């Protein structure tokens, strides 16, 4: 009755695509801010805002992943408890 959980792992191509996409987005944004026809303090503010946005996105992704993993652990513990109760239950045992 116990199912072996399938370990999910990203492929190297997916990992490479994610890294490349992030790098292209950061370089394009940096070039756009650098070539912006504005004062240096405006470009500096935009650069800081982009860096803050990136760190916030990484933090949000980590929090979501941690919450999902915690949910999977609780689900596994609950499933183990149910399996133990079912294994110990004898429907023919006298009350």
N, CA, C and O atoms as a Tinker XYZ file with bonds, in Angstrom:
   380  protein
     1  N      0.807000   -1.179000    0.000000    73     2
     2  CA     0.000000    0.000000    0.000000    64     1     3
     3  C      0.860000    1.256000    0.000000    63     2     4     5
     4  O      0.388000    2.327000   -0.384000    81     3
     5  N      2.071000    1.146000    0.410000    73     3     6
     6  CA     2.980000    2.282000    0.454000    64     5     7
     7  C      3.541000    2.546000   -0.937000    63     6     8     9
     8  O      3.994000    1.634000   -1.627000    81     7
     9  N      3.501000    3.799000   -1.326000    73     7    10
    10  CA     4.047000    4.178000   -2.622000    64     9    11
    11  C      5.386000    4.878000   -2.415000    63    10    12    13
    12  O      5.524000    5.721000   -1.529000    81    11
    13  N      6.360000    4.526000   -3.230000    73    11    14
    14  CA     7.656000    5.188000   -3.159000    64    13    15
    15  C      7.535000    6.543000   -3.844000    63    14    16    17
    16  O      7.183000    6.604000   -5.022000    81    15
    17  N      7.822000    7.639000   -3.124000    73    15    18
    18  CA     7.689000    8.957000   -3.751000    64    17    19
    19  C      8.722000    9.142000   -4.861000    63    18    20    21
    20  O      9.876000    8.734000   -4.733000    81    19
    21  N      8.289000    9.751000   -5.924000    73    19    22
    22  CA     9.172000   10.020000   -7.052000    64    21    23
    23  C      9.929000   11.306000   -6.764000    63    22    24    25
    24  O      9.327000   12.348000   -6.505000    81    23
    25  N     11.240000   11.226000   -6.811000    73    23    26
    26  CA    12.062000   12.407000   -6.553000    64    25    27
    27  C     12.083000   13.259000   -7.820000    63    26    28    29
    28  O     12.535000   12.816000   -8.877000    81    27
    29  N     11.587000   14.480000   -7.694000    73    27    30
    30  CA    11.542000   15.372000   -8.836000    64    29    31
    31  C     12.848000   16.146000   -8.918000    63    30    32    33
    32  O     13.307000   16.737000   -7.940000    81    31
    33  N     13.427000   16.126000  -10.097000    73    31    34
    34  CA    14.684000   16.829000  -10.283000    64    33    35
    35  C     14.659000   17.508000  -11.640000    63    34    36    37
    36  O     14.226000   16.915000  -12.629000    81    35
    37  N     15.121000   18.746000  -11.690000    73    35    38
    38  CA    15.157000   19.486000  -12.942000    64    37    39
    39  C     16.253000   18.935000  -13.842000    63    38    40    41
    40  O     17.287000   18.462000  -13.372000    81    39
    41  N     16.006000   19.004000  -15.139000    73    39    42
    42  CA    17.025000   18.575000  -16.094000    64    41    43
    43  C     18.086000   19.666000  -16.223000    63    42    44    45
    44  O     17.876000   20.813000  -15.828000    81    43
    45  N     19.209000   19.284000  -16.776000    73    43    46
    46  CA    20.294000   20.255000  -16.982000    64    45    47
    47  C     19.869000   21.329000  -17.975000    63    46    48    49
    48  O     20.260000   22.488000  -17.838000    81    47
    49  N     19.073000   20.956000  -18.973000    73    47    50
    50  CA    18.615000   21.921000  -19.969000    64    49    51
    51  C     17.692000   22.965000  -19.318000    63    50    52    53
    52  O     17.795000   24.155000  -19.615000    81    51
    53  N     16.800000   22.521000  -18.440000    73    51    54
    54  CA    15.898000   23.456000  -17.763000    64    53    55
    55  C     16.690000   24.396000  -16.868000    63    54    56    57
    56  O     16.426000   25.598000  -16.838000    81    55
    57  N     17.661000   23.855000  -16.137000    73    55    58
    58  CA    18.507000   24.676000  -15.272000    64    57    59
    59  C     19.286000   25.694000  -16.104000    63    58    60    61
    60  O     19.362000   26.866000  -15.736000    81    59
    61  N     19.854000   25.259000  -17.203000    73    59    62
    62  CA    20.611000   26.156000  -18.078000    64    61    63
    63  C     19.737000   27.249000  -18.670000    63    62    64    65
    64  O     20.151000   28.404000  -18.764000    81    63
    65  N     18.523000   26.878000  -19.070000    73    63    66
    66  CA    17.594000   27.857000  -19.630000    64    65    67
    67  C     17.214000   28.888000  -18.579000    63    66    68    69
    68  O     17.110000   30.074000  -18.891000    81    67
    69  N     17.007000   28.463000  -17.351000    73    67    70
    70  CA    16.644000   29.393000  -16.279000    64    69    71
    71  C     17.781000   30.362000  -15.978000    63    70    72    73
    72  O     17.552000   31.560000  -15.807000    81    71
    73  N     18.997000   29.848000  -15.914000    73    71    74
    74  CA    20.162000   30.702000  -15.655000    64    73    75
    75  C     20.379000   31.683000  -16.802000    63    74    76    77
    76  O     20.633000   32.865000  -16.573000    81    75
    77  N     20.280000   31.192000  -18.036000    73    75    78
    78  CA    20.476000   32.056000  -19.199000    64    77    79
    79  C     19.393000   33.134000  -19.265000    63    78    80    81
    80  O     19.687000   34.290000  -19.569000    81    79
    81  N     18.164000   32.767000  -18.986000    73    79    82
    82  CA    17.066000   33.728000  -19.007000    64    81    83
    83  C     17.277000   34.813000  -17.959000    63    82    84    85
    84  O     17.062000   35.995000  -18.228000    81    83
    85  N     17.696000   34.409000  -16.769000    73    83    86
    86  CA    17.964000   35.381000  -15.714000    64    85    87
    87  C     19.094000   36.319000  -16.125000    63    86    88    89
    88  O     18.993000   37.532000  -15.937000    81    87
    89  N     20.162000   35.769000  -16.681000    73    87    90
    90  CA    21.304000   36.588000  -17.091000    64    89    91
    91  C     20.916000   37.578000  -18.182000    63    90    92    93
    92  O     21.302000   38.746000  -18.125000    81    91
    93  N     20.158000   37.123000  -19.174000    73    91    94
    94  CA    19.734000   38.013000  -20.261000    64    93    95
    95  C     18.856000   39.133000  -19.717000    63    94    96    97
    96  O     19.012000   40.290000  -20.106000    81    95
    97  N     17.933000   38.794000  -18.819000    73    95    98
    98  CA    17.050000   39.810000  -18.252000    64    97    99
    99  C     17.840000   40.844000  -17.448000    63    98   100   101
   100  O     17.578000   42.042000  -17.558000    81    99
   101  N     18.800000   40.393000  -16.645000    73    99   102
   102  CA    19.589000   41.330000  -15.845000    64   101   103
   103  C     20.467000   42.216000  -16.727000    63   102   104   105
   104  O     20.573000   43.417000  -16.481000    81   103
   105  N     21.097000   41.641000  -17.749000    73   103   106
   106  CA    21.953000   42.426000  -18.640000    64   105   107
   107  C     21.115000   43.437000  -19.422000    63   106   108   109
   108  O     21.517000   44.592000  -19.563000    81   107
   109  N     19.960000   43.018000  -19.929000    73   107   110
   110  CA    19.102000   43.929000  -20.687000    64   109   111
   111  C     18.626000   45.075000  -19.804000    63   110   112   113
   112  O     18.584000   46.225000  -20.242000    81   111
   113  N     18.267000   44.765000  -18.558000    73   111   114
   114  CA    17.824000   45.814000  -17.638000    64   113   115
   115  C     18.976000   46.760000  -17.310000    63   114   116   117
   116  O     18.783000   47.975000  -17.270000    81   115
   117  N     20.164000   46.221000  -17.078000    73   115   118
   118  CA    21.327000   47.064000  -16.775000    64   117   119
   119  C     21.659000   47.980000  -17.947000    63   118   120   121
   120  O     21.958000   49.159000  -17.753000    81   119
   121  N     21.608000   47.446000  -19.151000    73   119   122
   122  CA    21.878000   48.270000  -20.338000    64   121   123
   123  C     20.815000   49.361000  -20.477000    63   122   124   125
   124  O     21.129000   50.514000  -20.773000    81   123
   125  N     19.553000   48.981000  -20.259000    73   123   126
   126  CA    18.475000   49.961000  -20.354000    64   125   127
   127  C     18.626000   51.081000  -19.339000    63   126   128   129
   128  O     18.403000   52.247000  -19.668000    81   127
   129  N     19.000000   50.746000  -18.112000    73   127   130
   130  CA    19.193000   51.772000  -17.079000    64   129   131
   131  C     20.412000   52.628000  -17.410000    63   130   132   133
   132  O     20.374000   53.848000  -17.248000    81   131
   133  N     21.493000   51.999000  -17.874000    73   131   134
   134  CA    22.715000   52.731000  -18.192000    64   133   135
   135  C     22.489000   53.719000  -19.333000    63   134   136   137
   136  O     22.991000   54.842000  -19.286000    81   135
   137  N     21.740000   53.313000  -20.358000    73   135   138
   138  CA    21.525000   54.161000  -21.532000    64   137   139
   139  C     20.333000   55.107000  -21.383000    63   138   140   141
   140  O     20.021000   55.864000  -22.303000    81   139
   141  N     19.677000   55.065000  -20.242000    73   139   142
   142  CA    18.528000   55.928000  -19.996000    64   141   143
   143  C     18.971000   57.383000  -19.978000    63   142   144   145
   144  O     19.984000   57.731000  -19.371000    81   143
   145  N     18.207000   58.218000  -20.644000    73   143   146
   146  CA    18.534000   59.643000  -20.709000    64   145   147
   147  C     17.979000   60.330000  -19.462000    63   146   148   149
   148  O     16.955000   61.012000  -19.509000    81   147
   149  N     18.688000   60.131000  -18.339000    73   147   150
   150  CA    18.249000   60.712000  -17.065000    64   149   151
   151  C     19.482000   60.999000  -16.216000    63   150   152   153
   152  O     20.596000   60.590000  -16.543000    81   151
   153  N     19.250000   61.715000  -15.118000    73   151   154
   154  CA    20.348000   62.022000  -14.199000    64   153   155
   155  C     20.897000   60.738000  -13.579000    63   154   156   157
   156  O     20.247000   59.693000  -13.568000    81   155
   157  N     22.116000   60.861000  -13.065000    73   155   158
   158  CA    22.766000   59.691000  -12.467000    64   157   159
   159  C     22.007000   59.173000  -11.251000    63   158   160   161
   160  O     21.954000   57.964000  -11.026000    81   159
   161  N     21.416000   60.077000  -10.461000    73   159   162
   162  CA    20.707000   59.617000   -9.268000    64   161   163
   163  C     19.445000   58.835000   -9.646000    63   162   164   165
   164  O     19.045000   57.922000   -8.923000    81   163
   165  N     18.822000   59.185000  -10.766000    73   163   166
   166  CA    17.636000   58.443000  -11.230000    64   165   167
   167  C     18.057000   57.048000  -11.676000    63   166   168   169
   168  O     17.405000   56.061000  -11.338000    81   167
   169  N     19.141000   56.968000  -12.430000    73   167   170
   170  CA    19.631000   55.656000  -12.865000    64   169   171
   171  C     20.067000   54.817000  -11.665000    63   170   172   173
   172  O     19.826000   53.610000  -11.626000    81   171
   173  N     20.711000   55.459000  -10.684000    73   171   174
   174  CA    21.108000   54.742000   -9.466000    64   173   175
   175  C     19.911000   54.220000   -8.697000    63   174   176   177
   176  O     19.924000   53.093000   -8.201000    81   175
   177  N     18.865000   55.050000   -8.598000    73   175   178
   178  CA    17.645000   54.621000   -7.917000    64   177   179
   179  C     17.022000   53.422000   -8.625000    63   178   180   181
   180  O     16.616000   52.461000   -7.973000    81   179
   181  N     16.945000   53.471000   -9.939000    73   179   182
   182  CA    16.381000   52.357000  -10.704000    64   181   183
   183  C     17.223000   51.089000  -10.545000    63   182   184   185
   184  O     16.681000   49.987000  -10.451000    81   183
   185  N     18.535000   51.245000  -10.517000    73   183   186
   186  CA    19.406000   50.077000  -10.343000    64   185   187
   187  C     19.189000   49.439000   -8.971000    63   186   188   189
   188  O     19.096000   48.216000   -8.862000    81   187
   189  N     19.108000   50.259000   -7.933000    73   187   190
   190  CA    18.854000   49.741000   -6.584000    64   189   191
   191  C     17.484000   49.073000   -6.527000    63   190   192   193
   192  O     17.328000   48.023000   -5.904000    81   191
   193  N     16.493000   49.678000   -7.176000    73   191   194
   194  CA    15.139000   49.107000   -7.194000    64   193   195
   195  C     15.130000   47.744000   -7.881000    63   194   196   197
   196  O     14.453000   46.824000   -7.421000    81   195
   197  N     15.869000   47.609000   -8.969000    73   195   198
   198  CA    15.939000   46.316000   -9.667000    64   197   199
   199  C     16.620000   45.272000   -8.788000    63   198   200   201
   200  O     16.156000   44.135000   -8.710000    81   199
   201  N     17.705000   45.640000   -8.132000    73   199   202
   202  CA    18.384000   44.689000   -7.247000    64   201   203
   203  C     17.480000   44.273000   -6.090000    63   202   204   205
   204  O     17.471000   43.105000   -5.703000    81   203
   205  N     16.723000   45.211000   -5.538000    73   203   206
   206  CA    15.787000   44.887000   -4.462000    64   205   207
   207  C     14.691000   43.950000   -4.963000    63   206   208   209
   208  O     14.296000   43.015000   -4.267000    81   207
   209  N     14.211000   44.206000   -6.164000    73   207   210
   210  CA    13.189000   43.344000   -6.759000    64   209   211
   211  C     13.708000   41.929000   -6.970000    63   210   212   213
   212  O     12.991000   40.960000   -6.719000    81   211
   213  N     14.934000   41.805000   -7.423000    73   211   214
   214  CA    15.525000   40.479000   -7.653000    64   213   215
   215  C     15.680000   39.723000   -6.330000    63   214   216   217
   216  O     15.319000   38.550000   -6.246000    81   215
   217  N     16.208000   40.376000   -5.307000    73   215   218
   218  CA    16.373000   39.688000   -4.025000    64   217   219
   219  C     15.022000   39.316000   -3.428000    63   218   220   221
   220  O     14.893000   38.256000   -2.816000    81   219
   221  N     14.013000   40.167000   -3.594000    73   219   222
   222  CA    12.675000   39.848000   -3.102000    64   221   223
   223  C     12.080000   38.655000   -3.844000    63   222   224   225
   224  O     11.414000   37.816000   -3.237000    81   223
   225  N     12.314000   38.577000   -5.137000    73   223   226
   226  CA    11.804000   37.449000   -5.921000    64   225   227
   227  C     12.462000   36.141000   -5.489000    63   226   228   229
   228  O     11.788000   35.117000   -5.377000    81   227
   229  N     13.770000   36.166000   -5.246000    73   227   230
   230  CA    14.452000   34.959000   -4.767000    64   229   231
   231  C     13.922000   34.539000   -3.398000    63   230   232   233
   232  O     13.709000   33.352000   -3.149000    81   231
   233  N     13.711000   35.507000   -2.516000    73   231   234
   234  CA    13.190000   35.193000   -1.186000    64   233   235
   235  C     11.788000   34.608000   -1.275000    63   234   236   237
   236  O     11.482000   33.634000   -0.588000    81   235
   237  N     10.937000   35.187000   -2.109000    73   235   238
   238  CA     9.583000   34.674000   -2.284000    64   237   239
   239  C      9.601000   33.249000   -2.830000    63   238   240   241
   240  O      8.850000   32.394000   -2.360000    81   239
   241  N     10.448000   32.992000   -3.813000    73   239   242
   242  CA    10.543000   31.642000   -4.371000    64   241   243
   243  C     10.992000   30.640000   -3.313000    63   242   244   245
   244  O     10.487000   29.519000   -3.271000    81   243
   245  N     11.932000   31.031000   -2.461000    73   243   246
   246  CA    12.406000   30.139000   -1.402000    64   245   247
   247  C     11.311000   29.864000   -0.387000    63   246   248   249
   248  O     11.145000   28.725000    0.049000    81   247
   249  N     10.559000   30.895000   -0.003000    73   247   250
   250  CA     9.485000   30.714000    0.969000    64   249   251
   251  C      8.404000   29.780000    0.413000    63   250   252   253
   252  O      7.905000   28.906000    1.121000    81   251
   253  N      8.055000   29.972000   -0.839000    73   251   254
   254  CA     7.041000   29.104000   -1.465000    64   253   255
   255  C      7.537000   27.671000   -1.519000    63   254   256   257
   256  O      6.784000   26.745000   -1.216000    81   255
   257  N      8.797000   27.471000   -1.901000    73   255   258
   258  CA     9.356000   26.115000   -1.964000    64   257   259
   259  C      9.390000   25.470000   -0.583000    63   258   260   261
   260  O      9.037000   24.300000   -0.437000    81   259
   261  N      9.811000   26.222000    0.428000    73   259   262
   262  CA     9.868000   25.681000    1.791000    64   261   263
   263  C      8.483000   25.289000    2.285000    63   262   264   265
   264  O      8.326000   24.248000    2.924000    81   263
   265  N      7.476000   26.112000    1.996000    73   263   266
   266  CA     6.107000   25.802000    2.427000    64   265   267
   267  C      5.600000   24.537000    1.722000    63   266   268   269
   268  O      4.935000   23.703000    2.337000    81   267
   269  N      5.917000   24.402000    0.439000    73   267   270
   270  CA     5.485000   23.214000   -0.288000    64   269   271
   271  C      6.166000   21.957000    0.261000    63   270   272   273
   272  O      5.515000   20.926000    0.429000    81   271
   273  N      7.454000   22.036000    0.537000    73   271   274
   274  CA     8.170000   20.881000    1.080000    64   273   275
   275  C      7.650000   20.515000    2.468000    63   274   276   277
   276  O      7.555000   19.331000    2.793000    81   275
   277  N      7.315000   21.503000    3.289000    73   275   278
   278  CA     6.766000   21.225000    4.616000    64   277   279
   279  C      5.418000   20.532000    4.495000    63   278   280   281
   280  O      5.110000   19.628000    5.272000    81   279
   281  N      4.616000   20.949000    3.530000    73   279   282
   282  CA     3.325000   20.308000    3.300000    64   281   283
   283  C      3.476000   18.862000    2.880000    63   282   284   285
   284  O      2.677000   18.015000    3.278000    81   283
   285  N      4.490000   18.566000    2.082000    73   283   286
   286  CA     4.730000   17.192000    1.647000    64   285   287
   287  C      5.153000   16.325000    2.824000    63   286   288   289
   288  O      4.762000   15.161000    2.907000    81   287
   289  N      5.944000   16.878000    3.731000    73   287   290
   290  CA     6.394000   16.114000    4.900000    64   289   291
   291  C      5.210000   15.797000    5.804000    63   290   292   293
   292  O      5.075000   14.667000    6.272000    81   291
   293  N      4.349000   16.785000    6.054000    73   291   294
   294  CA     3.165000   16.555000    6.889000    64   293   295
   295  C      2.271000   15.518000    6.247000    63   294   296   297
   296  O      1.728000   14.653000    6.934000    81   295
   297  N      2.114000   15.594000    4.943000    73   295   298
   298  CA     1.287000   14.622000    4.225000    64   297   299
   299  C      1.860000   13.218000    4.364000    63   298   300   301
   300  O      1.102000   12.265000    4.539000    81   299
   301  N      3.166000   13.069000    4.291000    73   299   302
   302  CA     3.794000   11.753000    4.429000    64   301   303
   303  C      3.605000   11.198000    5.835000    63   302   304   305
   304  O      3.357000   10.004000    6.003000    81   303
   305  N      3.721000   12.054000    6.843000    73   303   306
   306  CA     3.534000   11.613000    8.231000    64   305   307
   307  C      2.093000   11.159000    8.432000    63   306   308   309
   308  O      1.854000   10.111000    9.033000    81   307
   309  N      1.131000   11.936000    7.936000    73   307   310
   310  CA    -0.276000   11.551000    8.054000    64   309   311
   311  C     -0.553000   10.237000    7.331000    63   310   312   313
   312  O     -1.290000    9.390000    7.836000    81   311
   313  N      0.033000   10.067000    6.155000    73   311   314
   314  CA    -0.165000    8.833000    5.401000    64   313   315
   315  C      0.429000    7.648000    6.157000    63   314   316   317
   316  O     -0.168000    6.571000    6.167000    81   315
   317  N      1.580000    7.817000    6.784000    73   315   318
   318  CA     2.195000    6.736000    7.557000    64   317   319
   319  C      1.322000    6.363000    8.753000    63   318   320   321
   320  O      1.202000    5.184000    9.086000    81   319
   321  N      0.716000    7.349000    9.395000    73   319   322
   322  CA    -0.174000    7.072000   10.529000    64   321   323
   323  C     -1.388000    6.271000   10.084000    63   322   324   325
   324  O     -1.780000    5.313000   10.750000    81   323
   325  N     -1.978000    6.652000    8.975000    73   323   326
   326  CA    -3.148000    5.934000    8.458000    64   325   327
   327  C     -2.770000    4.505000    8.093000    63   326   328   329
   328  O     -3.507000    3.570000    8.405000    81   327
   329  N     -1.623000    4.330000    7.432000    73   327   330
   330  CA    -1.184000    2.981000    7.066000    64   329   331
   331  C     -0.936000    2.131000    8.307000    63   330   332   333
   332  O     -1.241000    0.938000    8.304000    81   331
   333  N     -0.393000    2.713000    9.357000    73   331   334
   334  CA    -0.155000    1.976000   10.603000    64   333   335
   335  C     -1.476000    1.553000   11.229000    63   334   336   337
   336  O     -1.614000    0.410000   11.666000    81   335
   337  N     -2.452000    2.461000   11.279000    73   335   338
   338  CA    -3.766000    2.119000   11.827000    64   337   339
   339  C     -4.435000    1.011000   11.021000    63   338   340   341
   340  O     -5.033000    0.099000   11.593000    81   339
   341  N     -4.336000    1.086000    9.708000    73   339   342
   342  CA    -4.941000    0.053000    8.865000    64   341   343
   343  C     -4.244000   -1.292000    9.046000    63   342   344   345
   344  O     -4.897000   -2.336000    9.025000    81   343
   345  N     -2.934000   -1.275000    9.223000    73   343   346
   346  CA    -2.191000   -2.521000    9.411000    64   345   347
   347  C     -2.517000   -3.162000   10.751000    63   346   348   349
   348  O     -2.535000   -4.388000   10.863000    81   347
   349  N     -2.776000   -2.344000   11.769000    73   347   350
   350  CA    -3.069000   -2.871000   13.101000    64   349   351
   351  C     -4.534000   -3.253000   13.268000    63   350   352   353
   352  O     -4.883000   -3.975000   14.202000    81   351
   353  N     -5.381000   -2.782000   12.382000    73   351   354
   354  CA    -6.814000   -3.048000   12.520000    64   353   355
   355  C     -7.148000   -4.476000   12.099000    63   354   356   357
   356  O     -6.765000   -4.928000   11.019000    81   355
   357  N     -7.861000   -5.167000   12.961000    73   355   358
   358  CA    -8.327000   -6.529000   12.660000    64   357   359
   359  C     -9.847000   -6.513000   12.703000    63   358   360   361
   360  O    -10.424000   -6.446000   13.788000    81   359
   361  N    -10.513000   -6.575000   11.548000    73   359   362
   362  CA   -11.980000   -6.482000   11.544000    64   361   363
   363  C    -12.644000   -7.686000   12.204000    63   362   364   365
   364  O    -13.820000   -7.615000   12.560000    81   363
   365  N    -11.928000   -8.775000   12.372000    73   363   366
   366  CA   -12.507000   -9.987000   12.960000    64   365   367
   367  C    -12.243000  -10.099000   14.459000    63   366   368   369
   368  O    -12.647000  -11.074000   15.093000    81   367
   369  N    -11.574000   -9.118000   15.013000    73   367   370
   370  CA   -11.282000   -9.137000   16.440000    64   369   371
   371  C    -12.553000   -8.825000   17.228000    63   370   372   373
   372  O    -13.322000   -7.936000   16.862000    81   371
   373  N    -12.762000   -9.577000   18.323000    73   371   374
   374  CA   -13.959000   -9.339000   19.141000    64   373   375
   375  C    -13.808000   -8.021000   19.885000    63   374   376   377
   376  O    -12.715000   -7.638000   20.301000    81   375
   377  N    -14.913000   -7.352000   20.036000    73   375   378
   378  CA   -14.918000   -6.073000   20.745000    64   377   379
   379  C    -14.993000   -6.268000   22.206000    63   378   380
   380  O    -15.007000   -5.294000   22.958000    81   379
